Amino acid sequence: MTRNAIIACALLCLVVGAAFALRPDLDLDFARRFYAGDGRFAGATAMGEWARKIGYWTPFAVLLGAIGLWASHRRRGWPARAPGGRTILFLALSFALAPGLMANLILKDNWHRPRPVQIADFGGPMEFRPWWRMDGACKRNCSFVSGEGSSAFWTLAPAIVTPPPLQPVAVIGALAFGTAVSGLRIAFGGHFLSDTLFAALFTALIVLGLHRVMFSPKR
């Protein structure tokens, strides 16, 4: 099943890449739905900031909570069912590789794509760039890909190591959480739709690929 999911994510990357390369205006049209005028986006409200903080810190809380359960079980023997050492290593590695290395260290500081709120179409000083162009005016912490979106979709990692009876619900919850956080970033003018879609797909590829390497039966 993991292999099929990896193949599906890879194919979706190709589809999304082609669609937004052929029709870069899709990003502008979708961002325009949230533009409130005068350089402001609809999500940039007190309630939006509150929701963003929840979305930002939740993945960290999930990871630290799992580590805490593992440590408590090792030292005191409770709770009776706690993540094992391999699971904790998988969660920590996938978090470091996906939102950490892939999104924030490699792509965001090197792709130079301006955020929606930075481009002239929405009152900013920079020129729009489609996802595949790396020659934008943004210098660092740029739009491609969404770091917060990647962190949110990383919750797929704890979801797929959840005990089988709860796993489908956990996976649906992780995907819904990632979608909500990504939607909020678009509503803030922080990212284009393609930024969030690629963040989700790249993160899923890393999580699923690492899971296959670490948990697949040896043949």
Sine and cosine of phi, psi and omega as CSV:
sin_phi,cos_phi,sin_psi,cos_psi,sin_omega,cos_omega
0.00,0.00,-0.66,0.76,0.02,-1.00
-0.88,0.47,-0.65,0.76,0.01,-1.00
-0.87,0.48,-0.69,0.72,0.01,-1.00
-0.90,0.43,-0.62,0.79,0.02,-1.00
-0.91,0.41,-0.62,0.78,0.03,-1.00
-0.90,0.44,-0.71,0.71,0.02,-1.00
-0.88,0.47,-0.67,0.74,0.00,-1.00
-0.89,0.46,-0.68,0.74,0.01,-1.00
-0.91,0.42,-0.65,0.76,0.02,-1.00
-0.90,0.44,-0.67,0.74,0.03,-1.00
-0.91,0.42,-0.63,0.78,0.03,-1.00
-0.90,0.43,-0.58,0.82,0.08,-1.00
-0.85,0.52,-0.69,0.73,0.02,-1.00
-0.90,0.43,-0.67,0.74,-0.01,-1.00
-0.91,0.42,-0.75,0.66,0.00,-1.00
-0.89,0.46,-0.69,0.72,0.01,-1.00
-0.87,0.50,-0.71,0.71,0.00,-1.00
-0.92,0.39,-0.68,0.73,-0.04,-1.00
-0.88,0.48,-0.71,0.70,-0.05,-1.00
-0.99,0.12,-0.25,0.97,0.15,-0.99
-0.98,0.21,-0.66,0.75,0.01,-1.00
-0.96,0.27,-0.55,0.84,-0.03,-1.00
-0.78,-0.63,0.94,0.35,0.01,-1.00
-0.89,0.46,-0.35,0.94,0.03,-1.00
-0.91,0.42,-0.29,0.96,0.06,-1.00
-0.87,0.49,-0.62,0.79,0.04,-1.00
-0.90,0.44,-0.70,0.71,-0.01,-1.00
-0.91,0.41,-0.68,0.74,-0.01,-1.00
-0.89,0.45,-0.66,0.76,-0.02,-1.00
-0.94,0.33,-0.66,0.76,0.03,-1.00
-0.90,0.44,-0.56,0.83,-0.04,-1.00
-0.89,0.45,-0.44,0.90,0.03,-1.00
-0.89,0.46,-0.40,0.92,-0.07,-1.00
-0.95,-0.31,0.04,1.00,-0.04,-1.00
-0.99,0.17,0.80,-0.60,-0.05,-1.00
-0.98,-0.18,-0.04,1.00,0.00,-1.00
0.99,-0.11,0.36,-0.93,0.03,-1.00
0.83,0.56,0.60,0.80,0.05,-1.00
0.97,0.25,0.17,0.98,-0.05,-1.00
-0.94,-0.34,0.53,-0.85,0.09,-1.00
-0.91,-0.42,0.46,-0.89,-0.15,-0.99
-0.89,0.46,-0.49,0.87,-0.05,-1.00
-0.97,0.24,-0.27,0.96,-0.08,-1.00
-0.98,0.19,0.94,0.33,0.02,-1.00
-0.80,-0.61,0.13,-0.99,0.04,-1.00
-0.88,0.48,-0.67,0.74,0.04,-1.00
-0.91,0.42,-0.64,0.77,0.04,-1.00
-0.89,0.45,-0.66,0.75,0.03,-1.00
-0.90,0.44,-0.64,0.77,0.03,-1.00
-0.89,0.45,-0.72,0.70,0.02,-1.00
-0.91,0.42,-0.59,0.80,0.01,-1.00
-0.90,0.43,-0.65,0.76,0.01,-1.00
-0.88,0.47,-0.65,0.76,0.05,-1.00
-0.88,0.47,-0.74,0.68,0.00,-1.00
-0.89,0.45,-0.58,0.82,-0.03,-1.00
-0.94,0.35,-0.71,0.70,-0.13,-0.99
-1.00,0.06,-0.32,0.95,-0.05,-1.00
-0.85,0.53,-0.74,0.68,0.02,-1.00
-0.86,0.52,-0.64,0.77,0.05,-1.00
-0.88,0.47,-0.67,0.74,0.00,-1.00
-0.90,0.44,-0.63,0.78,0.02,-1.00
-0.90,0.44,-0.73,0.69,-0.01,-1.00
-0.90,0.44,-0.74,0.67,-0.01,-1.00
-0.91,0.41,-0.58,0.81,0.05,-1.00
-0.89,0.45,-0.67,0.74,0.02,-1.00
-0.90,0.43,-0.67,0.74,0.03,-1.00
-0.89,0.45,-0.64,0.77,0.02,-1.00
-0.89,0.45,-0.67,0.75,0.04,-1.00
-0.89,0.45,-0.69,0.73,0.02,-1.00
-0.88,0.47,-0.71,0.70,-0.02,-1.00
-0.91,0.42,-0.66,0.75,0.01,-1.00
-0.90,0.43,-0.65,0.76,0.01,-1.00
-0.92,0.40,-0.62,0.79,0.00,-1.00
-0.92,0.40,-0.62,0.79,-0.10,-1.00
-1.00,0.00,-0.59,0.80,-0.14,-0.99
-0.86,-0.50,-0.19,0.98,0.00,-1.00
0.99,0.12,0.16,0.99,0.06,-1.00
-0.73,-0.69,0.46,-0.89,-0.06,1.00
-0.91,0.41,0.29,-0.96,-0.06,-1.00
-0.87,0.50,-0.65,0.76,0.03,-1.00
-0.94,-0.35,0.92,-0.39,-0.02,-1.00
-0.68,-0.73,0.36,-0.93,0.03,-1.00
-0.87,0.49,0.61,-0.79,0.07,-1.00
-0.99,0.13,0.11,-0.99,-0.04,-1.00
-0.88,0.47,-0.63,0.77,0.01,-1.00
-0.91,0.40,-0.62,0.79,0.03,-1.00
-0.90,0.44,-0.69,0.73,0.02,-1.00
-0.89,0.45,-0.65,0.76,0.04,-1.00
-0.90,0.45,-0.66,0.75,0.04,-1.00
-0.88,0.48,-0.72,0.70,-0.01,-1.00
-0.90,0.44,-0.71,0.70,-0.04,-1.00
-0.92,0.38,-0.69,0.73,0.00,-1.00
-0.91,0.42,-0.70,0.71,-0.02,-1.00
-0.90,0.43,-0.59,0.81,0.04,-1.00
-0.92,0.39,-0.67,0.74,0.00,-1.00
-0.92,0.39,-0.61,0.79,-0.07,-1.00
-0.98,0.18,-0.62,0.79,-0.10,-1.00
-0.99,0.10,-0.98,0.17,0.02,-1.00
-0.91,0.41,-0.51,0.86,-0.03,-1.00
-0.96,0.29,-0.95,0.30,-0.10,-1.00
-0.96,0.27,-0.83,0.56,-0.09,-1.00
-0.88,0.48,-0.82,0.57,-0.13,-0.99
-0.98,0.21,-0.83,0.56,-0.20,-0.98
-1.00,0.06,-0.56,0.83,-0.05,-1.00
-1.00,-0.02,-0.63,0.78,-0.07,-1.00
-1.00,-0.02,-0.83,0.56,-0.18,-0.98
-0.99,0.12,-0.79,0.61,-0.17,-0.99
-0.88,0.48,-0.57,0.82,-0.04,-1.00
-1.00,-0.03,-0.03,1.00,-0.08,-1.00
-0.81,-0.59,-0.19,0.98,-0.07,-1.00
-1.00,0.03,-0.45,0.89,0.13,-0.99
0.90,0.44,0.37,0.93,0.04,-1.00
-0.99,0.15,0.84,-0.54,0.03,-1.00
-0.90,0.43,0.51,-0.86,0.09,-1.00
-0.97,0.25,0.33,-0.94,0.04,-1.00
-0.80,0.60,-0.68,0.74,-0.05,-1.00
-0.93,0.38,-0.23,0.97,-0.02,-1.00
-1.00,-0.09,-0.18,0.98,-0.14,-0.99
-1.00,-0.08,0.35,-0.94,-0.08,-1.00
-0.89,0.45,-0.51,0.86,0.01,-1.00
-0.86,0.51,-0.41,0.91,-0.03,-1.00
-0.82,-0.57,0.55,0.84,0.14,-0.99
1.00,0.06,0.14,0.99,0.00,-1.00
-0.99,-0.10,-0.01,-1.00,-0.07,-1.00
-1.00,-0.08,-0.09,1.00,-0.16,-0.99
-0.95,-0.30,0.27,-0.96,0.01,-1.00
-1.00,-0.08,0.65,-0.76,0.02,-1.00
-0.87,0.50,0.61,-0.79,0.13,-0.99
-0.78,-0.63,0.73,-0.68,0.14,-0.99
-0.90,0.43,0.24,-0.97,-0.15,-0.99
-0.86,0.50,-0.49,0.87,-0.14,-0.99
-1.00,0.06,-0.08,1.00,0.01,-1.00
-0.99,-0.15,0.74,-0.67,-0.07,-1.00
-0.95,-0.30,0.27,0.96,-0.11,-0.99
-0.96,-0.28,0.47,0.88,0.00,-1.00
-0.96,0.28,0.16,-0.99,-0.05,-1.00
-0.99,0.11,-0.20,0.98,0.03,-1.00
-0.92,0.39,0.71,-0.70,-0.08,-1.00
-1.00,-0.04,-0.72,0.70,-0.03,-1.00
-0.47,-0.88,0.31,-0.95,-0.04,-1.00
0.78,0.63,0.81,0.58,-0.14,-0.99
-1.00,-0.03,-0.21,-0.98,-0.23,-0.97
-0.99,0.16,-0.52,0.85,-0.11,-0.99
-0.97,-0.25,0.90,-0.44,-0.01,1.00
-0.97,-0.22,-0.08,-1.00,0.01,-1.00
-0.98,0.21,0.90,-0.44,0.04,-1.00
-0.93,0.38,-0.69,0.72,0.01,-1.00
-0.93,0.36,-0.56,0.83,0.08,-1.00
-0.90,0.44,-0.66,0.75,0.04,-1.00
-0.89,0.45,-0.70,0.71,0.04,-1.00
-0.87,0.50,-0.66,0.75,-0.03,-1.00
-0.92,0.40,-0.68,0.73,0.01,-1.00
-0.96,0.27,-0.27,0.96,0.12,-0.99
-0.87,0.50,-0.41,0.91,0.01,-1.00
-0.87,0.49,-0.17,0.99,0.16,-0.99
-0.87,0.49,-0.49,0.87,-0.02,-1.00
-0.89,0.46,-0.83,0.56,0.07,-1.00
-0.90,0.44,-0.47,0.89,-0.01,-1.00
-0.91,0.42,-0.65,0.76,-0.09,-1.00
-0.99,0.15,-0.12,0.99,0.12,-0.99
-0.96,-0.30,0.17,0.98,0.11,-0.99
-0.94,0.34,0.55,-0.83,0.05,-1.00
-0.78,0.63,0.63,-0.78,-0.13,-0.99
-0.73,0.68,-0.67,0.74,-0.03,-1.00
-0.87,0.49,-0.50,0.86,-0.05,-1.00
-0.98,-0.17,-0.13,0.99,-0.14,-0.99
-0.86,0.51,-0.73,0.68,0.01,-1.00
-0.86,0.51,-0.65,0.76,0.01,-1.00
-0.91,0.41,-0.66,0.75,0.00,-1.00
-0.90,0.44,-0.66,0.75,0.01,-1.00
-0.91,0.42,-0.70,0.72,0.04,-1.00
-0.88,0.48,-0.67,0.74,0.03,-1.00
-0.88,0.47,-0.66,0.75,0.01,-1.00
-0.90,0.43,-0.69,0.73,0.01,-1.00
-0.91,0.41,-0.63,0.78,0.03,-1.00
-0.92,0.40,-0.65,0.76,0.03,-1.00
-0.90,0.44,-0.72,0.69,0.03,-1.00
-0.87,0.49,-0.64,0.77,0.02,-1.00
-0.91,0.41,-0.66,0.75,-0.01,-1.00
-0.91,0.42,-0.71,0.70,0.01,-1.00
-0.90,0.44,-0.67,0.74,0.01,-1.00
-0.90,0.44,-0.67,0.74,0.04,-1.00
-0.88,0.48,-0.62,0.79,0.02,-1.00
-0.92,0.40,-0.62,0.78,0.03,-1.00
-0.90,0.43,-0.60,0.80,0.07,-1.00
-0.92,0.40,-0.67,0.74,0.00,-1.00
-0.91,0.42,-0.41,0.91,0.06,-1.00
-0.99,0.17,-0.20,0.98,-0.12,-0.99
0.98,0.18,0.28,0.96,-0.04,-1.00
-1.00,0.06,-0.39,0.92,-0.05,-1.00
-0.49,-0.87,0.43,-0.90,0.16,-0.99
-1.00,0.07,0.28,-0.96,0.02,-1.00
-0.84,0.54,-0.69,0.73,-0.02,-1.00
-0.90,0.44,-0.54,0.84,0.06,-1.00
-0.86,0.51,-0.67,0.74,-0.06,-1.00
-0.97,0.23,-0.59,0.81,0.03,-1.00
-0.91,0.40,-0.69,0.72,0.04,-1.00
-0.92,0.39,-0.61,0.79,0.05,-1.00
-0.86,0.51,-0.70,0.71,0.00,-1.00
-0.89,0.45,-0.73,0.69,-0.08,-1.00
-0.95,0.32,-0.69,0.72,0.03,-1.00
-0.89,0.46,-0.67,0.74,0.00,-1.00
-0.90,0.43,-0.70,0.72,0.02,-1.00
-0.88,0.47,-0.64,0.77,0.03,-1.00
-0.88,0.47,-0.69,0.73,0.01,-1.00
-0.92,0.40,-0.73,0.69,-0.02,-1.00
-0.89,0.46,-0.76,0.65,-0.04,-1.00
-0.93,0.37,-0.65,0.76,0.02,-1.00
-0.90,0.44,-0.69,0.72,0.02,-1.00
-0.91,0.41,-0.64,0.77,0.04,-1.00
-0.87,0.49,-0.67,0.75,0.00,-1.00
-0.90,0.43,-0.65,0.76,0.00,-1.00
-0.92,0.39,-0.65,0.76,-0.14,-0.99
-1.00,0.04,-0.43,0.90,-0.14,-0.99
-0.87,-0.49,-0.18,0.98,0.00,-1.00
-0.93,0.36,0.64,-0.77,0.03,-1.00
-0.87,0.50,0.65,-0.76,0.04,-1.00
-0.95,0.31,0.69,-0.73,-0.01,-1.00
-0.95,-0.30,0.00,0.00,0.00,0.00
